[in-house]
Amino acid sequence: MNETNKDKKIVYMGYTAEDLATQLDVEKTINDLPAYQQENAEMSNNVATRLHCFRDIQYGHDDPQKLDIFPAIANNAPILVDIHGGGWRGGSKNMRSFPASSVTKAGIMWVPIDYGLAPNYSIHQMIDHVRSAIVWLYLNGSGYGGDPSRLYVSGNSAGGHLTGCILMSDWHKIFGVPADIVKGACVISGVYDLQALVHAGYGYNNELG
């Protein structure tokens, strides 16, 4: 089979590998992605410089396990954990500071987190990192003006997938925390069907473990 015919072969759910790659690769669907990323970085840096915040708090044993806390304007505030995207291989909490300006004004604590990335960490380790961040905030969030009984999670792209993983399992038993530790979630453009990634030919099978 030549390369052209191979590209046109239906591999999953009625799609060719090329179709799947186009739908899953943000660089193929957004023409000016670097400009948007630069804008996010600049806005986030501005907000992090201007607002009161606690940076790079270690919430676990692995080096990437860090979070930032932007306290709300009043104490005993709901806590909103943000899980960045980046295809499980990139991204950073430092790109996710910019929402803090409006979120904290609304009386909500904003907490962007970092987690281990592929290929150094498997997807199972990433999920465990996110769980650890949530548990850390449940145990320590009140010391920063948050209300651990009102803990919410948001995530975009790969972060949306990790948010979904937090909602769908009974992992709380392992950590000894309440089953309803997470009161709600907002998932933005999440990736939920990982089989599509495998068929798209990204090599995620090896990288994500």
C-alpha positions in Angstrom: 0.0 0.0 0.0 1.5 3.3 -1.0 1.6 6.3 1.4 -1.3 8.1 -0.3 -3.7 5.1 0.0 -2.5 4.5 3.5 -3.5 8.0 4.5 -7.0 7.5 3.1 -7.6 4.2 5.0 -10.4 4.4 7.6 -8.7 3.6 10.9 -11.2 4.6 13.6 -14.8 5.7 13.9 -15.1 6.4 10.2 -12.0 8.6 10.1 -8.6 8.3 8.4 -5.4 8.8 10.4 -5.1 12.2 8.6 -8.6 13.2 9.6 -7.9 12.3 13.2 -4.6 14.1 13.3 -6.2 17.3 11.9 -9.0 17.3 14.5 -6.6 16.6 17.4 -3.7 18.8 16.5 -4.5 22.4 17.6 -1.7 23.7 15.4 -3.6 22.4 12.4 -6.8 24.2 13.3 -5.5 27.5 14.7 -3.5 29.5 12.2 -1.8 31.9 14.7 -1.3 29.6 17.7 2.1 31.1 18.7 0.6 34.6 18.9 -2.2 33.4 21.2 0.3 31.6 23.4 2.5 34.7 23.6 -0.5 36.8 24.5 -1.5 34.3 27.2 2.1 34.4 28.6 2.2 38.2 28.6 -1.2 38.5 30.3 -0.4 35.9 32.8 3.0 37.5 33.7 1.2 40.8 34.1 -1.5 39.4 36.4 1.1 37.4 38.5 3.1 40.5 39.0 0.2 42.7 39.8 -1.9 40.5 42.1 -1.1 39.1 45.5 -0.2 35.4 45.0 1.8 32.5 46.4 4.0 31.0 43.7 5.5 27.6 43.2 4.1 25.8 46.3 5.3 22.2 46.3 2.3 19.9 46.7 4.1 16.6 46.2 7.5 14.8 46.1 8.1 15.1 42.3 9.7 18.3 41.1 6.9 19.3 38.6 4.3 19.1 41.4 3.9 22.8 42.0 0.9 25.2 42.2 0.2 28.9 42.5 -2.5 30.3 44.7 -4.3 33.6 43.9 -6.4 34.3 47.0 -9.9 35.8 46.5 -10.8 39.3 47.8 -12.5 37.7 50.8 -11.6 34.8 53.1 -13.4 31.4 53.1 -13.7 31.5 49.3 -14.5 28.6 46.9 -11.3 27.1 45.5 -11.0 26.6 41.7 -8.2 24.4 40.6 -7.0 24.9 36.9 -5.3 22.1 35.0 -3.5 23.4 31.9 -3.5 21.8 28.5 -0.6 21.1 26.2 -1.1 17.6 24.8 0.3 16.0 28.0 3.7 16.9 26.7 3.8 20.7 27.2 2.1 23.7 28.8 2.6 25.3 32.2 0.6 26.8 35.1 2.6 30.0 34.3 0.4 30.4 31.2 -2.7 30.2 33.2 -2.4 33.1 35.7 -4.4 35.5 33.5 -7.9 34.4 34.6 -7.0 35.1 38.2 -7.8 38.8 37.8 -11.5 38.3 37.1 -11.9 35.0 39.1 -10.6 36.5 42.4 -12.7 39.6 42.0 -15.7 37.3 41.8 -14.7 35.9 45.2 -13.1 32.7 44.1 -9.5 31.5 44.8 -7.7 30.6 41.6 -5.1 27.8 41.7 -3.3 26.8 38.4 -1.2 23.7 38.9 1.7 22.0 37.2 2.0 18.2 36.8 4.6 15.8 35.3 4.6 15.7 31.5 5.4 13.0 28.9 7.7 11.4 28.2 9.2 11.7 31.7 5.9 10.8 33.3 3.1 8.4 32.3 -0.5 9.4 32.1 -1.2 7.4 35.3 1.4 9.5 37.1 -0.1 12.7 35.7 -3.5 11.7 37.1 -1.9 10.9 40.5 -0.2 14.3 40.5 -3.5 16.1 39.9 -5.2 14.0 42.6 -2.4 15.0 45.0 -2.9 18.7 44.2 -6.6 18.5 45.0 -5.9 16.6 48.3 -3.2 19.1 49.2 -5.7 22.0 48.7 -8.3 20.1 50.7 -5.9 19.9 53.6 -4.2 23.2 53.3 -6.4 25.6 51.3 -8.0 27.2 54.4 -4.6 28.6 55.3 -4.6 30.7 52.2 -8.2 31.9 52.6 -10.0 29.1 50.8 -12.9 26.9 51.8 -11.9 23.2 51.2 -15.6 22.2 51.4 -16.1 24.1 48.1 -13.4 22.8 45.8 -13.9 22.8 42.1 -11.7 21.8 39.1 -11.4 23.2 35.6 -9.2 22.1 32.7 -8.7 22.6 29.0 -7.5 20.2 26.3 -5.3 17.6 28.0 -6.2 19.3 31.2 -9.8 18.6 30.4 -9.0 14.9 30.1 -7.3 15.0 33.5 -10.3 16.8 34.9 -12.6 14.0 33.6 -10.3 11.4 35.2 -10.7 13.2 38.5 -14.5 13.0 38.2 -15.0 9.4 37.1 -13.1 7.3 39.6 -13.2 6.4 43.3 -9.6 7.5 43.9 -10.7 9.3 47.1 -10.5 5.9 48.9 -6.8 5.7 48.3 -6.2 9.2 49.8 -8.7 8.9 52.6 -10.7 12.0 51.6 -14.5 12.4 51.1 -16.0 11.0 47.9 -17.4 14.5 47.1 -14.1 16.3 47.6 -14.6 17.8 44.2 -18.0 19.6 44.1 -18.0 20.4 40.4 -16.0 20.9 37.3 -15.8 22.9 34.1 -14.1 21.0 31.2 -13.1 23.0 28.1 -12.2 21.3 24.8 -11.2 18.1 26.6 -9.7 15.0 25.0 -11.7 12.0 26.2 -11.2 9.2 23.6 -7.5 8.4 23.8 -7.9 5.6 21.2 -8.3 8.4 18.6 -4.8 9.6 19.5 -3.3 6.1 19.0 -4.9 5.8 15.6 -3.9 9.3 14.6 -0.2 8.2 14.7 1.1 10.6 17.3 3.2 8.0 19.1 1.3 8.7 22.4 1.0 5.0 23.0 4.7 4.8 24.1 4.9 8.3 25.6 1.9 8.2 27.9 2.4 4.6 29.1 
